[in-house]
Amino acid sequence: MIEVLAFYMFACTAVASAVLVISARNPVHSVLFLILTFFNAAGLFVLLGAEFLAMILIIVYVGAVAVLFMFVVMMLDINFVELRQGFLQYLPIGALIGIILLVELLVLVGSWSMAPEAVKSVGAPTPDIGVITNTHALGEVVYTQYIYLFQAAGMILLVAMIGAIVLTHRQRVGVKKQNIGNQLARSANDVEVRKVEVGKGI
């Protein structure tokens, strides 16, 4: 009975906070609701007996990714009033894309069927805690049955990270940058020694 109440508490809070992530007007509030969603998802993992995944979710996503999101949002100082000015002109194409995605989801749900292998895996007994640990069982599944999908997901994340770096790397006019090649090519004769008075700059 306690497990059922805990499941409904974590699940309802996770769904509600996930909705608030995309509906909150303040991006800082969205990040806070995202952290709440991660905590409730970790609680669901604990109820499933996957303590390792729960700790990874809290340590990696809450401790690093979500906090990084918050710092980026707070430091960028984005003018959201200016961003919302052109919202109506993109509304028709946004609605069209939303309808297409909804139709695809309905077709997917209508033609969905459970594979026989999935039924067998659900009915398989859970490994004995004394024989194999939770982390060991997870590693055997990920690195044996799903190793190619795991590596493909890693490559997709790597490409996404490189793309984000390339898109955000902008050449700004009038900003001085360090040129390592010019520094290494200088000789002792090119170095000028200046005597700077106290309290004055060059």
MOLINZI-V340712 format. One record per residue. N is the residue number from 1. RES is the residue in three letters. OMEGA is omega in radians with two decimals (* if undefined). Layout:
n->[N | N]
res->[RES | RES]
omega->[OMEGA | OMEGA]
This chain:
n->[1 | 2 | 3 | 4 | 5 | 6 | 7 | 8 | 9 | 10 | 11 | 12 | 13 | 14 | 15 | 16 | 17 | 18 | 19 | 20 | 21 | 22 | 23 | 24 | 25 | 26 | 27 | 28 | 29 | 30 | 31 | 32 | 33 | 34 | 35 | 36 | 37 | 38 | 39 | 40 | 41 | 42 | 43 | 44 | 45 | 46 | 47 | 48 | 49 | 50 | 51 | 52 | 53 | 54 | 55 | 56 | 57 | 58 | 59 | 60 | 61 | 62 | 63 | 64 | 65 | 66 | 67 | 68 | 69 | 70 | 71 | 72 | 73 | 74 | 75 | 76 | 77 | 78 | 79 | 80 | 81 | 82 | 83 | 84 | 85 | 86 | 87 | 88 | 89 | 90 | 91 | 92 | 93 | 94 | 95 | 96 | 97 | 98 | 99 | 100 | 101 | 102 | 103 | 104 | 105 | 106 | 107 | 108 | 109 | 110 | 111 | 112 | 113 | 114 | 115 | 116 | 117 | 118 | 119 | 120 | 121 | 122 | 123 | 124 | 125 | 126 | 127 | 128 | 129 | 130 | 131 | 132 | 133 | 134 | 135 | 136 | 137 | 138 | 139 | 140 | 141 | 142 | 143 | 144 | 145 | 146 | 147 | 148 | 149 | 150 | 151 | 152 | 153 | 154 | 155 | 156 | 157 | 158 | 159 | 160 | 161 | 162 | 163 | 164 | 165 | 166 | 167 | 168 | 169 | 170 | 171 | 172 | 173 | 174 | 175 | 176 | 177 | 178 | 179 | 180 | 181 | 182 | 183 | 184 | 185 | 186 | 187 | 188 | 189 | 190 | 191 | 192 | 193 | 194 | 195 | 196 | 197 | 198 | 199 | 200 | 201 | 202]
res->[MET | ILE | GLU | VAL | LEU | ALA | PHE | TYR | MET | PHE | ALA | CYS | THR | ALA | VAL | ALA | SER | ALA | VAL | LEU | VAL | ILE | SER | ALA | ARG | ASN | PRO | VAL | HIS | SER | VAL | LEU | PHE | LEU | ILE | LEU | THR | PHE | PHE | ASN | ALA | ALA | GLY | LEU | PHE | VAL | LEU | LEU | GLY | ALA | GLU | PHE | LEU | ALA | MET | ILE | LEU | ILE | ILE | VAL | TYR | VAL | GLY | ALA | VAL | ALA | VAL | LEU | PHE | MET | PHE | VAL | VAL | MET | MET | LEU | ASP | ILE | ASN | PHE | VAL | GLU | LEU | ARG | GLN | GLY | PHE | LEU | GLN | TYR | LEU | PRO | ILE | GLY | ALA | LEU | ILE | GLY | ILE | ILE | LEU | LEU | VAL | GLU | LEU | LEU | VAL | LEU | VAL | GLY | SER | TRP | SER | MET | ALA | PRO | GLU | ALA | VAL | LYS | SER | VAL | GLY | ALA | PRO | THR | PRO | ASP | ILE | GLY | VAL | ILE | THR | ASN | THR | HIS | ALA | LEU | GLY | GLU | VAL | VAL | TYR | THR | GLN | TYR | ILE | TYR | LEU | PHE | GLN | ALA | ALA | GLY | MET | ILE | LEU | LEU | VAL | ALA | MET | ILE | GLY | ALA | ILE | VAL | LEU | THR | HIS | ARG | GLN | ARG | VAL | GLY | VAL | LYS | LYS | GLN | ASN | ILE | GLY | ASN | GLN | LEU | ALA | ARG | SER | ALA | ASN | ASP | VAL | GLU | VAL | ARG | LYS | VAL | GLU | VAL | GLY | LYS | GLY | ILE]
omega->[3.14 | 3.12 | 3.13 | 3.11 | 3.12 | 3.12 | -3.12 | 3.12 | 3.14 | -3.08 | -3.13 | 3.12 | 3.13 | 3.14 | -3.13 | 3.13 | 3.08 | 3.07 | 3.14 | 3.09 | -3.07 | -3.11 | -3.13 | -3.13 | 3.14 | -3.12 | 3.09 | 3.08 | 3.10 | 3.12 | 3.11 | 3.08 | 3.08 | 3.08 | 3.09 | 3.09 | 3.12 | -3.14 | 3.13 | 3.05 | 3.06 | 3.06 | 3.08 | 3.08 | 3.11 | 3.10 | 3.11 | -3.11 | 3.14 | -3.10 | -3.13 | 3.12 | 3.12 | 3.14 | 3.09 | -3.14 | -3.12 | -3.05 | -3.04 | -3.01 | -3.14 | -3.06 | -3.08 | -2.98 | -3.09 | 3.09 | 3.08 | 3.07 | -3.10 | 3.13 | 3.13 | -3.13 | -3.11 | -3.08 | -3.11 | -3.13 | -3.09 | 3.09 | -3.07 | 3.07 | 3.11 | 3.13 | -3.11 | -3.08 | -3.12 | -3.08 | -3.04 | -3.12 | 3.09 | -3.09 | -3.14 | -3.13 | 3.06 | 3.10 | 3.12 | 3.11 | 3.11 | 3.12 | 3.11 | 3.12 | 3.12 | 3.11 | 3.11 | 3.11 | 3.11 | 3.09 | 3.13 | 3.13 | -3.13 | -3.12 | -3.08 | 3.07 | -3.10 | 3.12 | 3.11 | 3.12 | 3.13 | 3.11 | 3.12 | -3.13 | 3.09 | -3.13 | -3.13 | -3.13 | 3.10 | 3.13 | 3.14 | -3.10 | -3.14 | -3.10 | -3.06 | -3.13 | 3.14 | 3.14 | 3.12 | 3.13 | 3.12 | 3.12 | 3.11 | -3.13 | -3.05 | -3.01 | 3.05 | -3.08 | -3.03 | -3.07 | -3.12 | 3.08 | 3.11 | 3.11 | 3.10 | 3.09 | 3.08 | 3.11 | 3.12 | 3.11 | 3.11 | 3.12 | 3.11 | 3.13 | 3.11 | 3.11 | 3.11 | 3.11 | -3.13 | -3.11 | -3.10 | -3.14 | -3.08 | 3.06 | -3.11 | -3.12 | 3.07 | 3.13 | 3.14 | 3.13 | -3.14 | 3.10 | -3.05 | -3.12 | 3.12 | 3.13 | -3.13 | -3.12 | -3.12 | 3.10 | -3.13 | -3.14 | -3.13 | -3.09 | -3.14 | -3.13 | 3.13 | 3.09 | -3.08 | 3.10 | -3.10 | 3.13 | 3.13 | 3.09 | -3.13 | *]
